[in-house]
Amino acid sequence: MKRVLLISLVLIICSAAGWIGYRWYRASQIPQGALSYIPANAIYVIETNEPVKSWKKISESVTWKHLQQNSYFAEITSGANSLDSLLNGNSEIFSLIGSRPLLISAHMISSKDYDFLFVADIHEGAGLKSIEDYVFSTLNLSGLGYTINSVMEGDHKIYKLYDHEAKTTLYLTFTEKDLIASYQLMLVKKSLKESEGDDNLAKIEELQPLLRDVAGKGMFRVYFNTALLPAYAHVYMDLPNEYINGMSRSLSWMAFSGGINDTELIKIKGRALMVDTVSSYIHAIGLSGKGTLDIPSICPDRTSFYMGLGFNSMKGFVNNFEALIKDDVKEYEEYKANTEKVEKYLKIDLEKNFMDWVDDEVAFVQLATPAGGAQSEFAVVVEAADIKKAEKELDFISKQVRKKTPVKFKEIEYKEKTIHFLAAKGLFKAVLGKFFAKLDKPYYTIVGRYVVFSNNPETIKGFIDTYTGESNMTTQPGYADFISEFNSSNNLFVYMHTPVLFPQLSGLVSAETWADMTRNKNFITCFDHVGFQLVSDGKSFESTFVEQFMQAKENFVTNIVAEPADSSNKEVKDEFELPNIYIDDPNAKVWKQYYADSTVELEVELKYGFKEGDITWYYPDGTVKMKGKYKKDQKTGTWKFYDSNGDVARKEEYE
């Protein structure tokens, strides 16, 4: 019996995207009686009508065959792979249970752990007594290494199956129509208790329309209790996550149906209910119409995380946002005070000078640095309805900033694009609230009909390189098929490119979780593209979640990795080719790069985040390899390159 339950866990794990936890599998309509045995404090619930048939479908997928190779899941995989022999040897019980509705729910059992409750609806066709007799008589569990005891909970006998080899105890009981089981006695007891009261899934009125929406659809169904997402995330993360907390405050329940298709793409689709009394970005955009999904076409292919907001107009979105946060007096007063402070100090009108030229799309973009690793860059990209007006109004704001905050740096040219410095502290927080407060004193440039803002000028350069090049976020292998599963207009689109995002997750999760993730990197990154979308009807959201399986990428390469693979046709590298310079601190006066022994390899003077002044490159022994100068981030004057003996090997002249 324990192996049957382990197989059910495998069905969840099979659909996993990685560090965020377990996911979903096949579903069908579950009678309300079975739902009454699921306590209302479930984090999520998975339901299936034919778990054995579902397992066979999943076990034949390339996705599962790849996951089988992962040592972290070796024990569970071993149990799952014995399913065929288990079915053949126990055909009687699977004829009774194997095609019956099954519910699996996850519940917190402590502040840092959760466990599962299983409810099998077996009231049709078979008598419960015959199943009970089969389990405890015909199967001869004692001979299989179990010790069987029981305890009474009211009128119900709860069997305790102790596995001597695994040193675990499975608790199960039979009601009139259902089999209930868990490895936590407290969950079985709570299930029995809450089934007689009002604190169970069958009694949650707001959930019932969602259940009807997804009934009988797709390969599986999943219900999420969004309010409990922060508690669930705390199992893996030591610190709160604003994205998760924001979703928890904005949505109550989500219900999905879906499955795995022939191209190994996992898709679930359903609805999410808004929380009417909460103030949030998600709620505000749900009331503000929909926007397009065009910004990804100008995002670098090293984009690791993308969150796009869509609306009819920026003004409408901000008005809805302000109306919602009025209920939170402290937040509203802080927001309005910051808005008035910026407008009064700079003598600008945020509506006229900023909101009016914004079109229907704003995106927060996180990118891997060119060197890779745990560090990341970020930018805010705004689509302009009138790019000429956007340029004019931003120029006006810049002039107002310079009147109050004299800044010598004004702009520089890079690949025929102008990078401006907008030293307007608190501007984005004033327009979009504290979520965008991180964008402080930004640089910006205009590419096509988009304005790109970032605290780091190197990030701005990355967007210019992308706009003038041929590759971007949408040209990644598999992306076209992936994005075709979503609506072209939406309110919220969240995207993760896991092979690029993976190193950046180390700072978000606990040390224990990161150690597990590192050991299982191939399992996580094999789900290449992961996306989540919300499309509002004013009261709820149509919700879509998609993750695309790609075969393991041991040699995954993007433009983050500069060194090409060995080839007989490979050009000989110029020994004086300057290493990549990535300025990670735009406020620094000098940028330095070091050799492995901590001696300086390269140092360059900076001004406002750009290269300005002397640059010196050293050999490992400390002797000079190159000296030159920059002006406004461009090479200027005479650059001299020296051999290891200190003699000038060559010179280069720049205007």
Secondary structure by P-SEA (a helix, b strand, c coil): caaaaaaaaaaaaaaccccccccccccccccaaaaaaccccccbbbbbccaaaaaaaaaacaaaaaaaacccaaaaaaaaaaaaaaaaacaaaaaaccccbbbbbbbbccccccbbbbbbbccccccaaaaaaaacccccccccbbbbbbbbcccbbbbbbbbccccbbbbbccccccccccccaaaaaaaaaaccccccccccccaaaaaaaacccccbbbbbcccaaaaaaaaccccccaaaaaaaacccccccccccccccbbbbbbccccccccccaaaaaaacbbbbccccccccccccbbbbbbcccaaaaaaaaaaaaccaaaaaaaaaaaaaaaaaaaccccccccccccccbbbbbbbccccccccbbbbbbbbbccaaaaaaaaaaaaaaaaacccccccccccccbbbbbcccccccccccccccccccbbbbbbcccbbbbcccaaaaaaaaaaaacccccccccccccccccccccccbbbbbccccccccccccccaaaaaaaaacccccccccccbbbbbbcccccbbbbbbbbccccccccccccccccccccccccccccccccccccccccbbbbbcccccccbbbbbcccccccbbbbbcccccccccccccccccccbbbbbccccccccccccc
